[in-house]
C-alpha cells in the first residue's frame, strides 16, 4: 500500500503545500470571529472566555500542523481528511460568537470531531510504522478522548458549568504534551519519538502569525473605510498600520530565522516544536488579536478610552512582547530574554498609571504603545547589526 507519510528527502522536504494554505483560510475566519466577538464583549468575563476559545482554535490548528508535518497532504486520503477538518473548522468558527450560548454543543462537537477524528486517521495512516511511533500517538489519542468527555459535557451544560467543564477539557490537552502524554500501563512518550521536520514546523507557525497580522490589517482597513475621515481618524489609522508593521518587524526581522535554524539543526526537534512553537506561539497570536480589537476601538472612539479599552490597547502589545521574548529566548543562544523586549514590556506597564492619571485619549495611548513597539523593533535591529560586526 502506498505510504501516506511525507518524503523527507529532496528539495521538497518540509514544503508547505497549497492544500495546507487552503486549510488555513478557515482559521482566518476563526480569528475574525474571535476578535469581533471579543470586541462586542469587552469585559473581564468576556476576555477570559474568548481567551479559552482562542486557545482551542490554536490547539486545533497546531495539532493539525503536527500531523501534516508527518503526513503528505498531496496524498488523496490526507487531502480528504483536511477537507473534512475544514468543514469541522467552519462549524466551530461559526459557533464562536455564541459558543457560551445556544451554539455551545456545535462548538464542542466540531472541536472534538477535529481533534479525535484527525488523530484516529493519523493512527490508521501510520499503522505500519515503527512501534514506538505508533504507541506515542495511541497515548495522544487516549488523552484527547479523555478531554472530549468534558468538551461534550460542557456543550450540554449551561452558564458557568460550561465554562468550568471546558476549562478542565482544555487543561487536560494543555498539560498532556508537557507530561509527554503519560498513560498508566503505557508509560510516556519521548520528544525524540516525534521526528519533526523543522523547516515545515517553522514555516507553518510563521504563516499563522501572518494570518493573524493579516486579519488585524483587514479589521483596521474595514473600520477606517466606515468612518468619517477627519484628521483624528486618519491619525488613528496611521498609528494602527505602523503598529502592525512594528509587530511584523519584531517577529520576522531576525527571531524567526534564528529559531528556524535552531530547530533545523537541533538534536531534539520534537522538544523544540513542543515548547517554542506549540506553547510559546499562543501568546504571540493572542497579542495580535487583542491589538486588532484595540485598533478598532481607537478608530471608532479615538477621543475616549474606557478601562477595558485601556487594557486592550496596552495588553495586546504586552502579550505579544511576552510571547516573542520567550520564543526568542528558548530558540537562541541567550541567557535571558532580549533586553529590548523586557524594557518594552516594562514601558507598557508603566504606561497604565500614566494614562489613567493624565486621562489620555484612546488615540494617545495607542500612539504611545506603537512608539514603544517601534523602539523595540529598532533596538533589536541595531543590536543584531552590532553583533554582525
N, C-alpha and C positions, 0 to 999 in steps of 0.2 A: 504494500500500500504506500502511496506517495506521502512523504512526510509533510506535516504542516508547520514544521519548525523553520525558522529563518536560516538562510545560508550565511554563516558568519565569515566566509572567505570572500575575497574580491573587493572591488571598488564600491559595490552596492551594499556592503555590510553596514548595518546600522542606519540605513537610509529611511527617512520618514516618507511614507507613501501617501499618494493622493487620497486614498480611502480614509486614512487616519486624519488628514486635514478636513475631509468631508465630515467625518465623525465629530470633529471639534466644533463644527458650526452649531451643533445642539447646545454646546456649552457657552457659546456667545449669547444665545438666548437665555440660558440659565442665569448667567451673570447679570444680564439686563433685568431679568425678573427680580433677582435679589436686590439690586441697587434701587429699583423703582419701589419695591415693596418696603424696603428699609426706610426710604425717604418718606413714605406715607405713614410709617410707624416709628418715627424717630424719638423713641423713649428708651429708658434703660431696659425695660422688658422686651421691647422690640429689637434692641441691639443684641441682647443675649440670644433670643430665639432665631434671629436671622444669622447670627454667628454660627449657631448649630446647623442651620440649613446650608450655609456656605461650606462648612467643614464636610458635610455629607456630599455635596456636589464635588468638592475637591477630591474626596476619598474615592468616589466612583471613577472620576477621571484618572487619577494617578494609578489606581489598581488596574484599570484598562491599559494604561501605558506600560505598566509592568508586563502585562500579558502579551501585548504586541511587540514588546522587546524580544520575546522568545518566538512567538508565532509569526508566520509570514502573512501579512494582510492581503497579499496578492493571490493567495490560495482561495479558491471558491468557498469552501466551508468557513474559513476565517472571515471572509468578507460578509457572508450571510450572518454570521454571529455579530459582527459590528453593526450591520443594518438593524438587526433585532435590538441591539443595545441602544441604537439611535432612537428607535420607537419608544423604548422604555425611558430614555432620557428626555424625550419631548413630553411624555406624560408627567414625568417628575417635574420638569420645568414649568409646565402649565399649572401644576398644583401648588407651586411655591407661594404665591400671594395668599392662598387660603389653606396652607398646609396645617395651620393650627386651628382651622375651622372645618368646613364641610368636606374639604378635599384631602384631609389627612390620610385616609385609608388609601387613596390613589397614590399619594406620595410614597407611602410606606411600601405598597405592593410593587411600585415601579422600582424603587430603590433595591428592594430585596431581589426582585427579578434580575436586575443588572448584576448585583454582587454575587449572588449564589449561582444564578444561571451561567454567568461568564466563567466562574471557577469550575463548574461542572463540565462545561465544554472544554476547558483547558485540560482537565484531568483526562477526558476522553482523548484529546489530541496528543497527550504525552504518555499514553498508557504503555507504550513500548520503550520508553526512555529508561535511564538509569534508575534503580530502585530508590536511591536517596533523594533524587529529584522528584519522583512521583510521591514519595512519602511526605516530603516537605509541603506539597500542595494539598495533600489529603488533610494535613493539620490545618492549613489555611481554610479549607472547606468547612471543617468542623467548627472553627471559630466564627466563620461567617454565618453558619446555620444557627449557632447559639445567639448571635446578635439579632438574627432575623426574627426570633421569637419576640424580642422586645420591640422591634420596629413594627411588627404586625399588631402586637398587643396595644402599642401606642396609637396605631391607626384606628383601633376600635374604641379607645378611651377618649376622653374629652378634657379640655382645660389643662390644669396643671399636671394632672395624671399623665397626659400625653407627653408633655414636656419632660417629665421625670423619666418615663419609660424610654423615650428617645435618647435622653442623655445617657442612660445606662447602656443602651444599644450601641451608641457611638463610642462610649468609653471602652466597651469590650473590643471594638475594632481598633481603637486608637492605641491601646496598650499591647495588643497582640503582636505587632512587629517587634516592639521593644522586648517582649518576653520570648521572642523567636518562635512564636506560635506553639508554646509548650502544651502538650496534651498528655494527660495521665495514661501510662502504658505505652505511649508512642515517643516519649521524650520530646526534645526540642530540635528545631532546625539549626543550621549554621548559615551565616551570611555567605560563606563560600559556596554553599549549595546553590545560591542564586547567581548563576553565571550571567551577570548583566552586561549587555553591550553598552559601553559608556557613551559612545557617540549618539546613539539613539536616545538614551535617557536624558542626556544634557540638552539635546535639541528639542525634545518633546516639551520639557519644562520651560525652556526659553520661549517656545511658541505659545505656551499657555499664558506667560507673562505678557506677550504681545497681544493675545486675545483680550486680556483684562485691560491693558492700556488702550486698545482699540475701542473697547466698549466705553471707556472713560471719555475718549475724544468724541465718540458718537453722541453721548449724553450732552457733552458741552456744546457741540455744534447744533444739535436739535433744540436745546434750550435757548441758545443765543438767537437762533432763527425766529423763535416765537416771541422775543422781547422787542420792546420799543428801543431802537438804537440811539442811546444818548451817550455822553462821554463816560458816565459811570458804568453802564452796561458794557461798553466796548473795552473799558479798562479791566473789568471783571473777566471778560472773555480772554483778553491777552494774558492776564495773570494765570488763568486756568490752563491755557495752552503751554505757557512757559513752565508751569508746574508739571505737566505731563512729560514735557521734554526732559526736565530735570530727573524725573522718576526713571525714564528710559536710560538716561546717561549713567545714573548711579548703578543700575543693574548691568547694563550691557557694555559699558566702556572698557572694563577690564575684568571685573569679577567673574562674569560668565565664561570668559575664555580660560582663565586660570582654573576655574572649577572643572571645565571640560577637560583640560589637560590632566588634572589630578585624577578624575575618575577613569580616564582612558589608560593611565599608567599605574593605577592602584593595584595592589596585590589582593585587595578585598573590595571590588567594585560594588558588590551587593550591600556591604556595610555603608559605603558612601551614598549609594542610591537611597537607602533607607533613611539615613539621618539628613543629608543635605537636600535631597530632592523630594522625599515623601513628607517629612516632618517640617523642615525649615522653609519650604516654599509656601506653606499655608499662611503665615503672617504676611508674606510679601503680597500674595493675592488679595488677602483681606484688606491690607492697606490701600491697594489700588482702588478697590471697590468703595471703601469709605471716602477716599479722595474724590471719586466720581460723584458720590452723594453730596459732598461738601461743595464741589464746583457748581452743581445745580442749585443748591441753596443760595450760594453767593450771587449767581446770575439772576435769580428770581427776587432775592431780598438783599441787595448789596449794602443797604444802609443799616440793617439791624441784624444782630446775632443773638439768638436765644441761647440758653445754657447748653441745650442739646446740640445746637448748631456749632457753638464754640468748640465743644469736644469732638465733633465730627471734623471740623476744619483742621484742628491740631492733631486729633487722634489718628487720622488716615496717614499722614506723613510719618507719625511716630511709629505706628505699626510697621510701615514699610521699612523704615530705617532699622528697626529691631530685627526684622527678618533678614534684610540684606547684610547687616553686621554679623549675625550669627552664621549665615550662609558663607560669607567670605572668610570668617574665622576658621570654620571647620574644613574649608576646601583650599586653604592657602597655608603657607608656612608662616603663620603668625602666632605670637604668644598671647595675643589679646585681639578683640575685635578692632577694626580700623578706628583710629583716633578721630578721624573726621566724622564718622558716623556717631560716635559717642558724644562728641561735642554738639553735633546737630541735634541729637536726641535731648540732651540737657537744655539746649536753647529752646526747643519746642516746649519742654516742661516749664521753663521759666516764663514763657510767653503767656501761660494761662493766667497767673495773677496780674501780670501787666495789663493784659487785655481787659480783665474784669475791673481793675482799679481805674483805668483810663477810659472805660466804656467805648472801646474800639468798635468800629463797624465791622460787619462780616467781611467786607472788601479789604479793610485794613489788616485784619487778622490773616486773611488768605494771602495777601501780598507779603506779609511777614514770613509765613510758612514757606512760600515759594522762594523767597530770598534765602532762607536757611537751606533749602534743598539745593539751590544753585551754588551756594558756598560749599556745601558738602561735595557736590559733584566736581567743582573746580579744584578744591583742596586735594581730593584723591587723584585727580588727573595730574596735577602738578607734582604730587608725591611720587607717582609712578614714573613720570619723566625724569625726576631726580634720581630714582633708583636705576633707571636705564643708563644714566650717565656714569 
